[in-house]
Amino acid sequence: MSQNKLAHSLSSRHILMIALGSAIGTGFFFGAGESIKLAGPAILLSYALGGIMMYIVVRALGEMAVAEPSSGSFSYYAYKYIGNYAGFVSGWNYWFNYIIVSMLELTATSIFMDYWFPNVTHWIVTLVVMIIFTIINLLHVRIFGEFEFWFAGIKVTTVICLVLFGIYIIGFDHNSNQGVSNIGNLWQNGGFFANGLQGFLFSFVIVVFSFGGTELVGITAGEAENPEKTIPMAINGIIVRIILFYIATLGIVMCLYPWNKIDANVSPFVDVFRQIGINKAASLMNLVAISAALSSLNSGIYGTARMVYNLADQQNAPKFMKKTSEKGIPYNAIIFSVICIAITVLLNYLYPKKIFNILLAIATIAAIINWLTILVTHASFKKKAKNTGSYPSLFYPWSSIFAAIFLITVASIMFFMPDMKLAIMIAPGWILLLSIGYFIKTKIKGEIIDE
C-alpha cells in the first residue's frame, strides 16, 4: 500500500457490530445511575426522545457518508460544503471531544476495577490500559475491528441476557430485602415523574452524553469495504438498539429494584443485582462494564487518529500527521492522540475524586457542538451536492429542526446544573481558541505561499 492512504479493511460485520456497540459505554453502564436518580422512571421517556434526536443526526451523517465516504466524516463534509474554517473547527472539536471521552473511559475503567481491587490506585490502571490499547491500534485496522467486534458482541449479548433474565425474575415476583421485583416499581415510589419536570429535563444531559460515539459509524465509512451497503444497515439499527439497550434494559432494572434506592455513584446494573442477592450476576455485570469502557477507549483512539489524519489532508493539521504505515495505519496521528489521552494518568493522580464529573460535562457540550455541526453541514450538503446519494434523511428539514432545538435546549439546561455549568462557560473560550488557531494557520500558510 502507498503511504498516506488508509486501509479499506473494515468488513460489514466489523461496522455493524461497531455500530451496535458504540452506544454502550460508560454513559450506559455508569451514567444510567445518575440519570435514574434525576428523573426516576421518566428516564425511559428521556431516552426515547433522545434516541429520536440521535437517529436524526446520524441519519443526516449517513446520507453524506453514503454519498461521499470519508474517514474525516463530518469535518470533511463541513470543509467541503461550508468552508475551510468550518472543517478546521469541527474537526478539531471532534478530536477534542473524543480525547475527553477516552479520558473518561480510562477513568471509568479504574472506577469499575475498585469493585474487586479497591486498594489499587487509579493512575496505575489507566497507564497499563493506555499502553495495551495503543499497541492494538498501531498494529492493523483489522485488529482494531476484531477487538471492537468481540467487545461489542460481549456487550450486546449481555444486554440481551440481562433483559431475558430480568423478565424471568419479575415474572416470579422475586423477593429481596427491599421488596418484590415487579413492574409496579415503575409507578410506585413517587410515580412515573417522581422528580417532576426539573428532574426530567436535567436527565436529558446524561442521555445526550450516553449517546456519544454513535456518530463513529460515519468515520468508519472511510475504511469500509462496502459503505453503500453497510452504513445504512448500521444506522437503521439505531432505533432497535435504543429500545433494547436503553429503554428495555433500564425498565427491567427499575422493575427489579426500587429506583429511589439505586446508588447513583456505581453502575446500577452491578448495584441492583448485588442488592437483590445475586452476587455472581453483579460481578459479571461489572466485568462487562469494564469491557464497555475499554471498547469505547479503543474506538476513541481510532476516531481521534482518523480525524487528525483527515485534518492533515485538509491542511488543517501538520503534514506529518498524514503519514501512514505500509498497512495503512496513521501512526503519527495515533501517537499524537494517545499522548493527549495519557494526560488522564496525571489527572487521576492529582484529582481522583473529581475528574470523572468534570470530564463528563466537557464531553457532553463538545458532543452537542459536533451534532449541531452535522445538522448545519447536512443542510448545506442538501443545497449544494450534485448527488445526495441513495440514503436520504427522513422528514427533512423538520426532523433536523427538531433535533437542533432539542440539542440547544439541552445545552441551555446544562447552565442550571452546578456540575455542568463550568463546561458551558468553557465552550465559548474553546471555540475562540480554535478560531485563533485557524487565523494563525491561515496567516502562516499565506506567508509561505507569498514566499
Contacts in CASP RR format, 6 or more apart in sequence:
PFRMAT RR
TARGET T0000
AUTHOR 0000-0000-0000
METHOD contacts of the structure
MODEL  1
MSQNKLAHSLSSRHILMIALGSAIGTGFFFGAGESIKLAGPAILLSYALG
GIMMYIVVRALGEMAVAEPSSGSFSYYAYKYIGNYAGFVSGWNYWFNYII
VSMLELTATSIFMDYWFPNVTHWIVTLVVMIIFTIINLLHVRIFGEFEFW
FAGIKVTTVICLVLFGIYIIGFDHNSNQGVSNIGNLWQNGGFFANGLQGF
LFSFVIVVFSFGGTELVGITAGEAENPEKTIPMAINGIIVRIILFYIATL
GIVMCLYPWNKIDANVSPFVDVFRQIGINKAASLMNLVAISAALSSLNSG
IYGTARMVYNLADQQNAPKFMKKTSEKGIPYNAIIFSVICIAITVLLNYL
YPKKIFNILLAIATIAAIINWLTILVTHASFKKKAKNTGSYPSLFYPWSS
IFAAIFLITVASIMFFMPDMKLAIMIAPGWILLLSIGYFIKTKIKGEIID
E
1 7 0 8 1.000
1 324 0 8 1.000
1 326 0 8 1.000
1 327 0 8 1.000
1 328 0 8 1.000
3 323 0 8 1.000
3 324 0 8 1.000
3 325 0 8 1.000
3 326 0 8 1.000
4 322 0 8 1.000
4 323 0 8 1.000
4 324 0 8 1.000
5 324 0 8 1.000
5 328 0 8 1.000
6 71 0 8 1.000
6 141 0 8 1.000
6 222 0 8 1.000
6 223 0 8 1.000
6 306 0 8 1.000
6 309 0 8 1.000
6 324 0 8 1.000
6 328 0 8 1.000
6 330 0 8 1.000
7 140 0 8 1.000
7 141 0 8 1.000
7 142 0 8 1.000
7 223 0 8 1.000
7 327 0 8 1.000
7 328 0 8 1.000
7 329 0 8 1.000
8 222 0 8 1.000
8 223 0 8 1.000
8 224 0 8 1.000
8 225 0 8 1.000
9 140 0 8 1.000
9 141 0 8 1.000
9 142 0 8 1.000
9 223 0 8 1.000
9 225 0 8 1.000
10 18 0 8 1.000
10 141 0 8 1.000
10 142 0 8 1.000
10 145 0 8 1.000
10 220 0 8 1.000
10 223 0 8 1.000
10 224 0 8 1.000
10 225 0 8 1.000
11 225 0 8 1.000
12 224 0 8 1.000
12 225 0 8 1.000
12 226 0 8 1.000
12 229 0 8 1.000
12 230 0 8 1.000
12 233 0 8 1.000
13 149 0 8 1.000
14 142 0 8 1.000
14 145 0 8 1.000
14 146 0 8 1.000
14 148 0 8 1.000
14 149 0 8 1.000
14 220 0 8 1.000
15 217 0 8 1.000
15 220 0 8 1.000
15 224 0 8 1.000
15 230 0 8 1.000
15 231 0 8 1.000
15 234 0 8 1.000
16 230 0 8 1.000
16 233 0 8 1.000
16 234 0 8 1.000
17 148 0 8 1.000
17 149 0 8 1.000
17 152 0 8 1.000
17 153 0 8 1.000
17 156 0 8 1.000
18 145 0 8 1.000
18 148 0 8 1.000
18 149 0 8 1.000
18 152 0 8 1.000
18 216 0 8 1.000
18 217 0 8 1.000
18 220 0 8 1.000
18 234 0 8 1.000
18 299 0 8 1.000
19 214 0 8 1.000
19 216 0 8 1.000
19 217 0 8 1.000
19 234 0 8 1.000
19 235 0 8 1.000
19 237 0 8 1.000
19 238 0 8 1.000
19 241 0 8 1.000
20 152 0 8 1.000
20 153 0 8 1.000
20 155 0 8 1.000
20 156 0 8 1.000
20 234 0 8 1.000
20 237 0 8 1.000
20 241 0 8 1.000
21 148 0 8 1.000
21 151 0 8 1.000
21 152 0 8 1.000
21 153 0 8 1.000
21 155 0 8 1.000
21 156 0 8 1.000
21 241 0 8 1.000
21 295 0 8 1.000
22 152 0 8 1.000
22 212 0 8 1.000
22 213 0 8 1.000
22 214 0 8 1.000
22 216 0 8 1.000
22 217 0 8 1.000
22 296 0 8 1.000
22 299 0 8 1.000
23 54 0 8 1.000
23 210 0 8 1.000
23 211 0 8 1.000
23 212 0 8 1.000
23 213 0 8 1.000
23 214 0 8 1.000
23 238 0 8 1.000
23 241 0 8 1.000
23 242 0 8 1.000
23 245 0 8 1.000
23 246 0 8 1.000
24 152 0 8 1.000
24 155 0 8 1.000
24 156 0 8 1.000
24 159 0 8 1.000
24 245 0 8 1.000
24 292 0 8 1.000
24 295 0 8 1.000
25 105 0 8 1.000
25 155 0 8 1.000
25 210 0 8 1.000
25 292 0 8 1.000
25 293 0 8 1.000
25 295 0 8 1.000
25 296 0 8 1.000
26 104 0 8 1.000
26 105 0 8 1.000
26 108 0 8 1.000
26 292 0 8 1.000
26 293 0 8 1.000
26 296 0 8 1.000
27 206 0 8 1.000
27 209 0 8 1.000
27 210 0 8 1.000
28 210 0 8 1.000
28 245 0 8 1.000
28 246 0 8 1.000
28 292 0 8 1.000
29 108 0 8 1.000
29 112 0 8 1.000
29 267 0 8 1.000
29 269 0 8 1.000
29 285 0 8 1.000
29 288 0 8 1.000
29 289 0 8 1.000
29 292 0 8 1.000
29 293 0 8 1.000
30 108 0 8 1.000
30 111 0 8 1.000
30 112 0 8 1.000
30 266 0 8 1.000
30 267 0 8 1.000
30 289 0 8 1.000
31 206 0 8 1.000
31 209 0 8 1.000
31 210 0 8 1.000
32 43 0 8 1.000
32 206 0 8 1.000
32 210 0 8 1.000
32 250 0 8 1.000
32 253 0 8 1.000
32 267 0 8 1.000
32 268 0 8 1.000
32 269 0 8 1.000
33 262 0 8 1.000
33 263 0 8 1.000
33 264 0 8 1.000
33 266 0 8 1.000
33 267 0 8 1.000
33 268 0 8 1.000
34 206 0 8 1.000
34 264 0 8 1.000
35 43 0 8 1.000
35 46 0 8 1.000
35 203 0 8 1.000
35 206 0 8 1.000
35 207 0 8 1.000
35 210 0 8 1.000
36 43 0 8 1.000
36 250 0 8 1.000
36 253 0 8 1.000
36 254 0 8 1.000
36 259 0 8 1.000
36 262 0 8 1.000
36 264 0 8 1.000
36 268 0 8 1.000
37 262 0 8 1.000
37 264 0 8 1.000
38 195 0 8 1.000
38 199 0 8 1.000
38 200 0 8 1.000
38 202 0 8 1.000
38 203 0 8 1.000
38 206 0 8 1.000
39 46 0 8 1.000
39 193 0 8 1.000
39 194 0 8 1.000
39 195 0 8 1.000
39 199 0 8 1.000
39 200 0 8 1.000
39 202 0 8 1.000
39 203 0 8 1.000
40 192 0 8 1.000
40 193 0 8 1.000
40 194 0 8 1.000
40 195 0 8 1.000
40 199 0 8 1.000
40 203 0 8 1.000
40 254 0 8 1.000
40 259 0 8 1.000
40 260 0 8 1.000
41 185 0 8 1.000
41 186 0 8 1.000
41 187 0 8 1.000
41 191 0 8 1.000
41 192 0 8 1.000
41 193 0 8 1.000
41 194 0 8 1.000
41 251 0 8 1.000
41 254 0 8 1.000
41 259 0 8 1.000
42 192 0 8 1.000
42 193 0 8 1.000
42 194 0 8 1.000
42 195 0 8 1.000
42 196 0 8 1.000
42 199 0 8 1.000
42 200 0 8 1.000
42 203 0 8 1.000
43 203 0 8 1.000
43 207 0 8 1.000
43 250 0 8 1.000
44 247 0 8 1.000
44 250 0 8 1.000
44 251 0 8 1.000
45 200 0 8 1.000
46 200 0 8 1.000
46 203 0 8 1.000
46 204 0 8 1.000
46 207 0 8 1.000
47 207 0 8 1.000
47 210 0 8 1.000
47 242 0 8 1.000
47 246 0 8 1.000
47 247 0 8 1.000
47 250 0 8 1.000
48 242 0 8 1.000
48 247 0 8 1.000
49 204 0 8 1.000
49 406 0 8 1.000
50 204 0 8 1.000
50 207 0 8 1.000
50 208 0 8 1.000
50 211 0 8 1.000
50 406 0 8 1.000
51 207 0 8 1.000
51 211 0 8 1.000
51 238 0 8 1.000
51 239 0 8 1.000
51 242 0 8 1.000
51 246 0 8 1.000
52 402 0 8 1.000
53 402 0 8 1.000
53 403 0 8 1.000
53 406 0 8 1.000
53 407 0 8 1.000
54 211 0 8 1.000
54 214 0 8 1.000
54 238 0 8 1.000
54 242 0 8 1.000
55 235 0 8 1.000
55 238 0 8 1.000
55 239 0 8 1.000
55 242 0 8 1.000
56 393 0 8 1.000
56 394 0 8 1.000
56 399 0 8 1.000
56 400 0 8 1.000
56 402 0 8 1.000
56 403 0 8 1.000
57 215 0 8 1.000
57 371 0 8 1.000
57 374 0 8 1.000
57 375 0 8 1.000
57 403 0 8 1.000
58 214 0 8 1.000
58 215 0 8 1.000
58 217 0 8 1.000
58 218 0 8 1.000
58 235 0 8 1.000
58 238 0 8 1.000
59 235 0 8 1.000
59 393 0 8 1.000
59 394 0 8 1.000
59 399 0 8 1.000
60 374 0 8 1.000
60 375 0 8 1.000
60 378 0 8 1.000
60 393 0 8 1.000
60 396 0 8 1.000
60 400 0 8 1.000
61 73 0 8 1.000
61 74 0 8 1.000
61 215 0 8 1.000
61 217 0 8 1.000
61 218 0 8 1.000
61 374 0 8 1.000
61 378 0 8 1.000
62 217 0 8 1.000
62 218 0 8 1.000
62 221 0 8 1.000
62 231 0 8 1.000
62 232 0 8 1.000
62 235 0 8 1.000
62 391 0 8 1.000
63 378 0 8 1.000
63 381 0 8 1.000
63 388 0 8 1.000
63 389 0 8 1.000
63 391 0 8 1.000
63 392 0 8 1.000
63 393 0 8 1.000
64 74 0 8 1.000
64 77 0 8 1.000
64 377 0 8 1.000
64 378 0 8 1.000
64 381 0 8 1.000
65 73 0 8 1.000
65 217 0 8 1.000
65 218 0 8 1.000
65 221 0 8 1.000
65 227 0 8 1.000
65 231 0 8 1.000
66 221 0 8 1.000
66 227 0 8 1.000
66 228 0 8 1.000
66 231 0 8 1.000
66 232 0 8 1.000
66 389 0 8 1.000
66 390 0 8 1.000
66 391 0 8 1.000
67 381 0 8 1.000
67 385 0 8 1.000
67 387 0 8 1.000
67 388 0 8 1.000
67 389 0 8 1.000
67 391 0 8 1.000
68 76 0 8 1.000
68 77 0 8 1.000
68 80 0 8 1.000
69 221 0 8 1.000
69 222 0 8 1.000
69 224 0 8 1.000
69 227 0 8 1.000
69 231 0 8 1.000
70 76 0 8 1.000
70 77 0 8 1.000
70 221 0 8 1.000
70 222 0 8 1.000
70 310 0 8 1.000
71 219 0 8 1.000
71 221 0 8 1.000
71 222 0 8 1.000
71 223 0 8 1.000
71 306 0 8 1.000
71 309 0 8 1.000
71 310 0 8 1.000
72 91 0 8 1.000
72 219 0 8 1.000
72 222 0 8 1.000
72 306 0 8 1.000
72 307 0 8 1.000
72 309 0 8 1.000
72 310 0 8 1.000
72 311 0 8 1.000
72 313 0 8 1.000
73 94 0 8 1.000
73 215 0 8 1.000
73 218 0 8 1.000
73 219 0 8 1.000
73 221 0 8 1.000
73 306 0 8 1.000
73 307 0 8 1.000
73 310 0 8 1.000
74 90 0 8 1.000
74 91 0 8 1.000
74 94 0 8 1.000
74 215 0 8 1.000
74 218 0 8 1.000
74 370 0 8 1.000
74 373 0 8 1.000
74 374 0 8 1.000
74 377 0 8 1.000
75 87 0 8 1.000
75 90 0 8 1.000
75 91 0 8 1.000
75 94 0 8 1.000
75 307 0 8 1.000
75 310 0 8 1.000
75 311 0 8 1.000
75 314 0 8 1.000
76 87 0 8 1.000
76 310 0 8 1.000
76 314 0 8 1.000
77 377 0 8 1.000
77 378 0 8 1.000
77 381 0 8 1.000
78 86 0 8 1.000
78 87 0 8 1.000
78 89 0 8 1.000
78 90 0 8 1.000
78 91 0 8 1.000
78 373 0 8 1.000
78 376 0 8 1.000
78 377 0 8 1.000
79 86 0 8 1.000
79 87 0 8 1.000
79 88 0 8 1.000
79 314 0 8 1.000
79 316 0 8 1.000
81 377 0 8 1.000
81 380 0 8 1.000
81 381 0 8 1.000
81 384 0 8 1.000
81 385 0 8 1.000
82 376 0 8 1.000
82 377 0 8 1.000
82 380 0 8 1.000
84 314 0 8 1.000
84 316 0 8 1.000
84 438 0 8 1.000
84 442 0 8 1.000
85 435 0 8 1.000
85 438 0 8 1.000
86 373 0 8 1.000
86 377 0 8 1.000
87 314 0 8 1.000
87 316 0 8 1.000
88 311 0 8 1.000
88 314 0 8 1.000
88 316 0 8 1.000
88 434 0 8 1.000
88 438 0 8 1.000
88 441 0 8 1.000
89 373 0 8 1.000
89 431 0 8 1.000
89 434 0 8 1.000
89 435 0 8 1.000
89 438 0 8 1.000
90 370 0 8 1.000
90 373 0 8 1.000
90 377 0 8 1.000
91 307 0 8 1.000
91 310 0 8 1.000
91 311 0 8 1.000
91 316 0 8 1.000
92 311 0 8 1.000
92 316 0 8 1.000
92 434 0 8 1.000
93 366 0 8 1.000
93 369 0 8 1.000
93 370 0 8 1.000
93 373 0 8 1.000
93 430 0 8 1.000
93 431 0 8 1.000
93 434 0 8 1.000
94 307 0 8 1.000
94 370 0 8 1.000
95 304 0 8 1.000
95 307 0 8 1.000
95 308 0 8 1.000
95 311 0 8 1.000
95 337 0 8 1.000
96 366 0 8 1.000
96 430 0 8 1.000
97 363 0 8 1.000
97 366 0 8 1.000
97 367 0 8 1.000
97 369 0 8 1.000
97 370 0 8 1.000
98 213 0 8 1.000
98 300 0 8 1.000
98 303 0 8 1.000
98 304 0 8 1.000
98 307 0 8 1.000
99 304 0 8 1.000
99 337 0 8 1.000
99 340 0 8 1.000
99 341 0 8 1.000
100 359 0 8 1.000
100 362 0 8 1.000
100 363 0 8 1.000
100 366 0 8 1.000
101 212 0 8 1.000
101 213 0 8 1.000
101 296 0 8 1.000
101 300 0 8 1.000
101 363 0 8 1.000
102 296 0 8 1.000
102 297 0 8 1.000
102 300 0 8 1.000
102 301 0 8 1.000
102 304 0 8 1.000
102 341 0 8 1.000
102 344 0 8 1.000
103 341 0 8 1.000
103 343 0 8 1.000
103 344 0 8 1.000
103 347 0 8 1.000
103 355 0 8 1.000
103 359 0 8 1.000
104 356 0 8 1.000
104 359 0 8 1.000
104 360 0 8 1.000
104 363 0 8 1.000
105 293 0 8 1.000
105 294 0 8 1.000
105 296 0 8 1.000
105 297 0 8 1.000
105 300 0 8 1.000
106 126 0 8 1.000
106 129 0 8 1.000
106 130 0 8 1.000
106 293 0 8 1.000
106 297 0 8 1.000
106 341 0 8 1.000
106 344 0 8 1.000
106 348 0 8 1.000
107 122 0 8 1.000
107 126 0 8 1.000
107 344 0 8 1.000
107 347 0 8 1.000
107 348 0 8 1.000
107 355 0 8 1.000
107 356 0 8 1.000
107 359 0 8 1.000
108 289 0 8 1.000
108 293 0 8 1.000
108 356 0 8 1.000
109 125 0 8 1.000
109 126 0 8 1.000
109 129 0 8 1.000
109 290 0 8 1.000
109 293 0 8 1.000
109 294 0 8 1.000
109 297 0 8 1.000
110 120 0 8 1.000
110 122 0 8 1.000
110 123 0 8 1.000
110 125 0 8 1.000
110 126 0 8 1.000
110 348 0 8 1.000
111 122 0 8 1.000
111 356 0 8 1.000
112 267 0 8 1.000
112 286 0 8 1.000
112 289 0 8 1.000
112 290 0 8 1.000
112 293 0 8 1.000
113 120 0 8 1.000
113 125 0 8 1.000
113 290 0 8 1.000
114 120 0 8 1.000
115 266 0 8 1.000
115 270 0 8 1.000
115 283 0 8 1.000
115 286 0 8 1.000
116 283 0 8 1.000
116 286 0 8 1.000
121 349 0 8 1.000
121 352 0 8 1.000
122 348 0 8 1.000
122 349 0 8 1.000
122 352 0 8 1.000
123 345 0 8 1.000
123 346 0 8 1.000
123 348 0 8 1.000
123 349 0 8 1.000
123 352 0 8 1.000
126 344 0 8 1.000
126 345 0 8 1.000
126 348 0 8 1.000
127 342 0 8 1.000
127 345 0 8 1.000
129 294 0 8 1.000
129 297 0 8 1.000
130 338 0 8 1.000
130 341 0 8 1.000
130 342 0 8 1.000
130 344 0 8 1.000
130 345 0 8 1.000
133 294 0 8 1.000
133 297 0 8 1.000
133 298 0 8 1.000
133 301 0 8 1.000
134 301 0 8 1.000
134 334 0 8 1.000
134 335 0 8 1.000
134 338 0 8 1.000
136 143 0 8 1.000
136 144 0 8 1.000
136 147 0 8 1.000
136 298 0 8 1.000
137 144 0 8 1.000
137 298 0 8 1.000
137 301 0 8 1.000
137 302 0 8 1.000
137 305 0 8 1.000
137 329 0 8 1.000
137 334 0 8 1.000
137 338 0 8 1.000
138 329 0 8 1.000
138 331 0 8 1.000
138 334 0 8 1.000
139 327 0 8 1.000
139 329 0 8 1.000
140 327 0 8 1.000
140 329 0 8 1.000
141 223 0 8 1.000
141 302 0 8 1.000
141 327 0 8 1.000
141 328 0 8 1.000
141 329 0 8 1.000
144 298 0 8 1.000
144 302 0 8 1.000
147 295 0 8 1.000
147 298 0 8 1.000
148 295 0 8 1.000
148 298 0 8 1.000
148 299 0 8 1.000
151 291 0 8 1.000
151 292 0 8 1.000
151 294 0 8 1.000
151 295 0 8 1.000
151 298 0 8 1.000
152 295 0 8 1.000
154 288 0 8 1.000
154 291 0 8 1.000
155 288 0 8 1.000
155 291 0 8 1.000
155 292 0 8 1.000
155 295 0 8 1.000
158 284 0 8 1.000
158 285 0 8 1.000
158 288 0 8 1.000
159 244 0 8 1.000
159 245 0 8 1.000
159 249 0 8 1.000
160 244 0 8 1.000
162 249 0 8 1.000
162 252 0 8 1.000
162 269 0 8 1.000
162 285 0 8 1.000
163 244 0 8 1.000
163 248 0 8 1.000
163 249 0 8 1.000
163 252 0 8 1.000
165 281 0 8 1.000
166 181 0 8 1.000
166 252 0 8 1.000
166 255 0 8 1.000
166 256 0 8 1.000
167 252 0 8 1.000
169 181 0 8 1.000
169 256 0 8 1.000
169 276 0 8 1.000
170 181 0 8 1.000
170 182 0 8 1.000
170 183 0 8 1.000
170 252 0 8 1.000
170 255 0 8 1.000
170 256 0 8 1.000
171 182 0 8 1.000
173 180 0 8 1.000
173 181 0 8 1.000
173 182 0 8 1.000
174 180 0 8 1.000
174 181 0 8 1.000
174 256 0 8 1.000
174 276 0 8 1.000
175 181 0 8 1.000
176 257 0 8 1.000
176 275 0 8 1.000
176 276 0 8 1.000
176 277 0 8 1.000
177 275 0 8 1.000
178 257 0 8 1.000
178 258 0 8 1.000
178 261 0 8 1.000
178 275 0 8 1.000
178 276 0 8 1.000
179 258 0 8 1.000
181 255 0 8 1.000
181 256 0 8 1.000
181 257 0 8 1.000
181 276 0 8 1.000
182 255 0 8 1.000
183 255 0 8 1.000
184 255 0 8 1.000
185 254 0 8 1.000
185 255 0 8 1.000
185 256 0 8 1.000
185 257 0 8 1.000
185 258 0 8 1.000
185 259 0 8 1.000
186 192 0 8 1.000
186 251 0 8 1.000
186 254 0 8 1.000
186 255 0 8 1.000
188 258 0 8 1.000
189 258 0 8 1.000
189 259 0 8 1.000
189 260 0 8 1.000
190 260 0 8 1.000
193 200 0 8 1.000
194 259 0 8 1.000
194 260 0 8 1.000
201 413 0 8 1.000
202 413 0 8 1.000
202 416 0 8 1.000
202 417 0 8 1.000
204 406 0 8 1.000
204 409 0 8 1.000
204 410 0 8 1.000
204 413 0 8 1.000
205 364 0 8 1.000
205 410 0 8 1.000
205 413 0 8 1.000
205 414 0 8 1.000
205 417 0 8 1.000
205 420 0 8 1.000
208 364 0 8 1.000
208 367 0 8 1.000
208 368 0 8 1.000
208 407 0 8 1.000
208 410 0 8 1.000
209 360 0 8 1.000
209 363 0 8 1.000
209 364 0 8 1.000
209 367 0 8 1.000
210 246 0 8 1.000
211 367 0 8 1.000
212 363 0 8 1.000
212 367 0 8 1.000
213 296 0 8 1.000
213 299 0 8 1.000
213 367 0 8 1.000
214 238 0 8 1.000
215 370 0 8 1.000
215 371 0 8 1.000
215 374 0 8 1.000
216 299 0 8 1.000
216 300 0 8 1.000
216 302 0 8 1.000
216 303 0 8 1.000
217 231 0 8 1.000
217 234 0 8 1.000
217 235 0 8 1.000
218 231 0 8 1.000
219 302 0 8 1.000
219 303 0 8 1.000
219 306 0 8 1.000
219 307 0 8 1.000
220 231 0 8 1.000
221 227 0 8 1.000
221 231 0 8 1.000
222 306 0 8 1.000
223 306 0 8 1.000
224 230 0 8 1.000
224 231 0 8 1.000
228 390 0 8 1.000
231 391 0 8 1.000
232 391 0 8 1.000
235 391 0 8 1.000
250 268 0 8 1.000
253 262 0 8 1.000
253 268 0 8 1.000
253 269 0 8 1.000
253 272 0 8 1.000
254 262 0 8 1.000
256 272 0 8 1.000
256 273 0 8 1.000
256 276 0 8 1.000
257 272 0 8 1.000
257 275 0 8 1.000
257 276 0 8 1.000
261 275 0 8 1.000
262 268 0 8 1.000
262 271 0 8 1.000
262 272 0 8 1.000
263 271 0 8 1.000
267 285 0 8 1.000
267 286 0 8 1.000
267 289 0 8 1.000
269 285 0 8 1.000
269 288 0 8 1.000
269 289 0 8 1.000
270 282 0 8 1.000
270 285 0 8 1.000
270 286 0 8 1.000
270 289 0 8 1.000
271 282 0 8 1.000
273 279 0 8 1.000
273 281 0 8 1.000
273 282 0 8 1.000
273 285 0 8 1.000
274 282 0 8 1.000
301 334 0 8 1.000
301 337 0 8 1.000
301 338 0 8 1.000
301 341 0 8 1.000
304 333 0 8 1.000
304 337 0 8 1.000
304 340 0 8 1.000
304 341 0 8 1.000
305 330 0 8 1.000
305 333 0 8 1.000
305 334 0 8 1.000
305 336 0 8 1.000
305 337 0 8 1.000
306 330 0 8 1.000
306 333 0 8 1.000
308 317 0 8 1.000
308 321 0 8 1.000
308 330 0 8 1.000
308 333 0 8 1.000
308 336 0 8 1.000
308 337 0 8 1.000
309 321 0 8 1.000
309 322 0 8 1.000
309 324 0 8 1.000
309 330 0 8 1.000
309 333 0 8 1.000
311 317 0 8 1.000
311 321 0 8 1.000
312 318 0 8 1.000
312 319 0 8 1.000
312 320 0 8 1.000
312 321 0 8 1.000
312 322 0 8 1.000
312 333 0 8 1.000
313 322 0 8 1.000
315 445 0 8 1.000
316 438 0 8 1.000
316 441 0 8 1.000
320 332 0 8 1.000
321 330 0 8 1.000
321 332 0 8 1.000
321 333 0 8 1.000
321 336 0 8 1.000
322 330 0 8 1.000
322 332 0 8 1.000
322 333 0 8 1.000
323 330 0 8 1.000
323 331 0 8 1.000
323 332 0 8 1.000
324 330 0 8 1.000
324 331 0 8 1.000
325 331 0 8 1.000
344 355 0 8 1.000
347 355 0 8 1.000
348 355 0 8 1.000
351 358 0 8 1.000
357 419 0 8 1.000
358 422 0 8 1.000
360 419 0 8 1.000
361 414 0 8 1.000
361 419 0 8 1.000
361 420 0 8 1.000
361 422 0 8 1.000
361 423 0 8 1.000
362 423 0 8 1.000
362 426 0 8 1.000
364 414 0 8 1.000
364 420 0 8 1.000
364 423 0 8 1.000
365 411 0 8 1.000
365 414 0 8 1.000
365 420 0 8 1.000
365 423 0 8 1.000
365 424 0 8 1.000
365 426 0 8 1.000
365 427 0 8 1.000
366 427 0 8 1.000
366 430 0 8 1.000
368 407 0 8 1.000
368 410 0 8 1.000
368 411 0 8 1.000
369 427 0 8 1.000
369 431 0 8 1.000
371 403 0 8 1.000
371 407 0 8 1.000
372 404 0 8 1.000
372 407 0 8 1.000
372 408 0 8 1.000
375 400 0 8 1.000
375 403 0 8 1.000
375 404 0 8 1.000
378 393 0 8 1.000
378 400 0 8 1.000
379 397 0 8 1.000
379 400 0 8 1.000
381 388 0 8 1.000
382 388 0 8 1.000
382 396 0 8 1.000
382 397 0 8 1.000
393 399 0 8 1.000
393 400 0 8 1.000
411 424 0 8 1.000
414 420 0 8 1.000
414 421 0 8 1.000
414 423 0 8 1.000
414 424 0 8 1.000
415 421 0 8 1.000
415 424 0 8 1.000
END
